[in-house]
Amino acid sequence: MTISSMTGFSQGAGFSAPFHWRWEIKTVNSKGLDLRLRLPAGFDGLDIPARAAISRALARGACYANLSVTRESPAVTAKINRDLLVHLMETLSSLPHPENIGPLTLDGLLGLRGVVETGEVEEDEAASASARAQILAGLDAALHQLQAMRRDEGEALAVVLGQRLDRIEALTRDADASPARQPQAIREKLREAVAQLCELGRFDETRLYQEAVLLAA
């Protein structure tokens, strides 16, 4: 019989441009499979295949699987509205310049609303699909590592359990072979106990002894 532990830990990491990803999986004892899966925003589509992969690999234990993903390139872009910037510069240069106001600066103009336009980077669907595939492959690798750890711990537990069972068996044999467990020794002990009871009061020694033998049989 193969014994597998329910406790274990594994992790796996990788890079699929522009995403860095990492799996961390931990399992502890539980009657059945209790799965807790955490996925970052934007990767919710991995929920069903990830749960299916974990269910194929594990039958019991409370499993905590966490995926973290970071993007290498920025998720937003910045673009200068040149037409607006030129218009502001021309307009301001044509206005009178009060003495109590400092000269025109570029950083001041760039801070005005609408001069710098920001927006989210358009997702590359091919890159995202490739990242999701590699993340699922990384999950399988982490699960294989977890299974190996649980098997190794189970084999170590099996050795300890076998030693304990062998010790129990040896103690049982020794107890069965003990002279004190032999019928004649037991009868002698009963006879002594009945004699002591008779000394304490008026009892029928023969009847007491017969009943004691019957109870011990």
N, C-alpha and C positions, 0 to 999 in steps of 0.2 A: 504494500500500500504506500502510495506517494503522499507525503505530508507537505503542504505548502502553507507558509505563514500568511497572515492577513495584513501584516504591517510592512511598510516599505516606502521608499522615496526614490524618485528619479527626476531628471530634468534633461532638456535638450534645447539647443538654440541654433539659429541660422540666420542667413541674410538672403533676401530676395528683393532686389532693388525695386523701390527705395525703402523697403521695410526690414527692420531688425526684429526678430521674434524670439520668444523664449517660452517653453513649457515647463511648469513645475507640477509634479504629481505626487501626492502623499496619500497613503492608505493606512487605516487603523481597523481594529476589530469591529465587526458588526455582524448581526445574524444574516442579513441579506446584503445586496448591493445597494448602497445608498450613495448616489452620485451628486456631487456639488460641482458644477462647471461654471467658470467665470470667463467671459470673453470681452474684449475691449470693443468700444463703439466702432462700427463699420465692419465688424467681422461676425455679426450675428448669424450670418448664413452658414457658419461652421457648426452651429449648435447641433443639428440633427446628425451629420456625419461623425462629429466628434463623440457624441454620446453612443452612437452605434459602435464605433471602434473600441471605446472603453468597455462596453457591455460584452463585446466578443472576447476581450482579453481577460476580464475579471468576472468572477461569479459571486464573490462575497467580499465584504469589507466596506467601510465608509471611505469613499474616494473623493479627494479634493483636488480638482484639476484647474490650474490657472494659466491662462495665456496672456502674455503682455507683448505689445507691439509698439515700436517707435518708428517714426518716419525719418529717414536720413535727410531728405530735402525738405525745405519749408513747405507748409501746406497752403501758404498765401503768396500772392504776387503783388508787387507795387509798380504802378505806372504813373509817370508824370504827365499831366494834361498840359502839353506845351502851348497850345493855343491860349488857354486861360492864363498861363504864367506870363507869356509875352504881352498879352493884353493888360494885365495888371502892372507890369513893369513900365509899359508905355504910358499908361494912365497916371501912375504915381509920379513918373519923371516929369510930366507936364504940369503937375500941380505945384503951387508955391510950397516951399519947404520951411516951416516955422523953425525958429532957432531952438525952441525947447524940445524938439523931436529929433531923435537920432537919424542918421542916414539910412537909406534903404538897404536891407540885407537879404541875401538869398534864403537863408534858413528861416527868416521871418515869413517870407512869401510861401515857402514850402509848407509852413505850418497852417496856412489858410485852408479852409474847407474847400474841397474840390480840386485843389492843385495836385495833390497826390491821391491817386485812386488805387484802392486795394481790392483784391478779389481772391477767391479760393482757386487753387490749382485744379485744373480739370483732371479727373482720375483717368489713368491709363488702364482700361479694362483688361488688356492683355497682361500687363504687369500685375494687376490685382489678382487675376485668375491664377497666374503662375505662383504668386505668394501664397494663396490659399492652398494650392496643391502641395507646395513644399511644407507648409505648416502642418497639414494632415499627415504627410510622410514623417515629419518630425515627431508627431504625436505617436505614430506607430512605433518608431524607434524608442521613444521614451517608455512606452508600455512594455516592449520586449525587455528593456533594462529592468523595469519594475518587476516583471514576472520572474526574471532570473534571480533578482534579490530575494523575492519571496520564497522561491524554491530553495535557495541556499540556506535561508534561515529555517525553512521547514525541515531540511535534511539535518541541520544541527539540532533542532528540537527533537527529531526522531531518534537521534543517537541518545540524547539525554533520557527520553521517555523509555527507550528500550532498556537502558541501564537500570532505570527505576523498576520496570516490570521484572527484569531478571532478579533484582534484589528482593522484590516481594515474593517471587516464586521460591527463591532459596530460603527465605525466612519461613514460608509456609511449610516447606519440606522439613525444615529443622523442627518446627513446632509439632508436626505430625509424628516425627521420629523421637520426640522427647519422651523419656521414661515416665514423666509425670502425666502424659496423656494416655498411657496404657491402661486397659480396663482394670487390671489387678491393682494398680496404684490408685486409681480413682475409687475403687471399692474400699481400699484401706483408709483413704481420706474420709470417705463417708462414714465408715465404721467409727473412726476416731471422733468425728463430729457428733454422731448419735450418742456415743458414750459420754461426751461432755454435756450434752443436753440432759441425759438421764441423771447425771450427777447433780444437776441444778434443780430437778423436780421429779415427780413421780410419773414417768413415762414408760410405755411398753417398748423396750429396746428393740425387740424383734420386729414389731410392727413399724416403728420409725425407720428402721434400716431398710425394710422391704419397700416402703413408700419412697424413701430417698433413692434407692436403686431404680425404681420405676421412673421417677422424675429425671434421673440422669441418663436414662437409656435413650 
